[in-house]
Amino acid sequence: MKKILLHIFFNLIFTLALYAHGNTLTEHSSIKRLSSFRIMGVIDLRTEKDYLSEVKYRTLNHEGGMKVTVLEILKNDVQNNESGKWLYVLLTSPMWVDNGEWIEEYQKFLIFLPDDMPVFDFEE
């Protein structure tokens, strides 16, 4: 019983923490050019604006997330059996990536944003 209560407690805290980040968007049709938001999760970052280009970095799934402004919405697509959108974005806050490098703000990346990945702190 104690384990069940602890499990419920931690799930509740996690859920509250997710929604403490301002406007949460779970349906991406509102994303437009110059929308800004934070992505929590692992995202492949391509430095070239080419869908087939090499993945240069991969984000970490950490509390700070990745803050971006959308420069261009390129197309809807399916990657690894997930529907989503290809976005060309401007990084608006520095962050660590999975290889241990520190990425400075104001760099541009091509990303694939899965439809089922919520975004936080959304501003149109």
C-alpha positions as a Python dict, from the first residue, in 0.01 Angstrom:
ca = {
    (1, 'M'): (0, 0, 0),
    (2, 'K'): (285, 236, 87),
    (3, 'K'): (446, 175, -254),
    (4, 'I'): (119, 250, -431),
    (5, 'L'): (75, 577, -244),
    (6, 'L'): (434, 680, -320),
    (7, 'H'): (382, 593, -687),
    (8, 'I'): (64, 806, -701),
    (9, 'F'): (237, 1091, -520),
    (10, 'F'): (534, 1100, -758),
    (11, 'N'): (309, 1078, -1065),
    (12, 'L'): (105, 1370, -933),
    (13, 'I'): (417, 1579, -868),
    (14, 'F'): (552, 1499, -1217),
    (15, 'T'): (222, 1596, -1380),
    (16, 'L'): (204, 1923, -1186),
    (17, 'A'): (566, 2003, -1279),
    (18, 'L'): (489, 1958, -1649),
    (19, 'Y'): (202, 2203, -1639),
    (20, 'A'): (388, 2457, -1425),
    (21, 'H'): (568, 2574, -1739),
    (22, 'G'): (297, 2812, -1860),
    (23, 'N'): (83, 2744, -2165),
    (24, 'T'): (109, 2379, -2264),
    (25, 'L'): (21, 2287, -2619),
    (26, 'T'): (-65, 1925, -2696),
    (27, 'E'): (-212, 1984, -3042),
    (28, 'H'): (35, 2148, -3280),
    (29, 'S'): (-199, 2315, -3530),
    (30, 'S'): (-147, 2647, -3347),
    (31, 'I'): (225, 2647, -3419),
    (32, 'K'): (306, 2919, -3672),
    (33, 'R'): (608, 3112, -3793),
    (34, 'L'): (755, 3307, -3496),
    (35, 'S'): (577, 3090, -3236),
    (36, 'S'): (804, 3025, -2942),
    (37, 'F'): (799, 2738, -2694),
    (38, 'R'): (1001, 2492, -2489),
    (39, 'I'): (1042, 2127, -2589),
    (40, 'M'): (1100, 1870, -2318),
    (41, 'G'): (1228, 1543, -2456),
    (42, 'V'): (1490, 1405, -2688),
    (43, 'I'): (1504, 1581, -3027),
    (44, 'D'): (1753, 1531, -3311),
    (45, 'L'): (1916, 1855, -3423),
    (46, 'R'): (2035, 1898, -3780),
    (47, 'T'): (2247, 2202, -3864),
    (48, 'E'): (2165, 2175, -4234),
    (49, 'K'): (1818, 2251, -4365),
    (50, 'D'): (1797, 1908, -4527),
    (51, 'Y'): (1580, 1621, -4400),
    (52, 'L'): (1842, 1364, -4496),
    (53, 'S'): (2136, 1549, -4340),
    (54, 'E'): (2335, 1405, -4053),
    (55, 'V'): (2203, 1453, -3699),
    (56, 'K'): (2465, 1682, -3543),
    (57, 'Y'): (2332, 1689, -3185),
    (58, 'R'): (2063, 1525, -2973),
    (59, 'T'): (1892, 1711, -2690),
    (60, 'L'): (1879, 1585, -2334),
    (61, 'N'): (1546, 1532, -2164),
    (62, 'H'): (1603, 1763, -1869),
    (63, 'E'): (1414, 2026, -1674),
    (64, 'G'): (1531, 2323, -1882),
    (65, 'G'): (1427, 2172, -2212),
    (66, 'M'): (1503, 2337, -2546),
    (67, 'K'): (1367, 2690, -2602),
    (68, 'V'): (1303, 2776, -2965),
    (69, 'T'): (1135, 3023, -3199),
    (70, 'V'): (994, 2880, -3521),
    (71, 'L'): (1150, 3034, -3830),
    (72, 'E'): (974, 2812, -4081),
    (73, 'I'): (727, 2522, -4087),
    (74, 'L'): (852, 2295, -4361),
    (75, 'K'): (618, 1996, -4389),
    (76, 'N'): (419, 1727, -4212),
    (77, 'D'): (587, 1388, -4224),
    (78, 'V'): (626, 1049, -4057),
    (79, 'Q'): (958, 958, -3893),
    (80, 'N'): (1016, 630, -3708),
    (81, 'N'): (642, 553, -3728),
    (82, 'E'): (554, 889, -3563),
    (83, 'S'): (359, 1166, -3733),
    (84, 'G'): (488, 1516, -3686),
    (85, 'K'): (620, 1839, -3839),
    (86, 'W'): (958, 1942, -3970),
    (87, 'L'): (1044, 2282, -3825),
    (88, 'Y'): (1336, 2514, -3887),
    (89, 'V'): (1396, 2679, -3550),
    (90, 'L'): (1615, 2931, -3374),
    (91, 'L'): (1750, 2821, -3037),
    (92, 'T'): (1666, 3099, -2791),
    (93, 'S'): (1845, 2969, -2482),
    (94, 'P'): (2175, 2780, -2447),
    (95, 'M'): (2166, 2412, -2350),
    (96, 'W'): (2365, 2094, -2305),
    (97, 'V'): (2335, 1813, -2559),
    (98, 'D'): (2391, 1439, -2524),
    (99, 'N'): (2759, 1440, -2622),
    (100, 'G'): (2839, 1683, -2340),
    (101, 'E'): (2873, 1993, -2558),
    (102, 'W'): (2727, 2330, -2458),
    (103, 'I'): (2524, 2480, -2744),
    (104, 'E'): (2495, 2859, -2743),
    (105, 'E'): (2169, 3037, -2821),
    (106, 'Y'): (2082, 3186, -3161),
    (107, 'Q'): (2181, 2882, -3363),
    (108, 'K'): (1943, 2746, -3625),
    (109, 'F'): (1838, 2381, -3641),
    (110, 'L'): (1612, 2158, -3842),
    (111, 'I'): (1402, 1944, -3608),
    (112, 'F'): (1122, 1691, -3633),
    (113, 'L'): (854, 1756, -3371),
    (114, 'P'): (632, 1450, -3316),
    (115, 'D'): (258, 1523, -3293),
    (116, 'D'): (233, 1351, -2954),
    (117, 'M'): (510, 1558, -2791),
    (118, 'P'): (366, 1845, -2585),
    (119, 'V'): (534, 2185, -2596),
    (120, 'F'): (548, 2424, -2302),
    (121, 'D'): (553, 2801, -2250),
    (122, 'F'): (380, 2838, -2587),
    (123, 'E'): (347, 3189, -2733),
    (124, 'E'): (201, 3265, -3074),
}
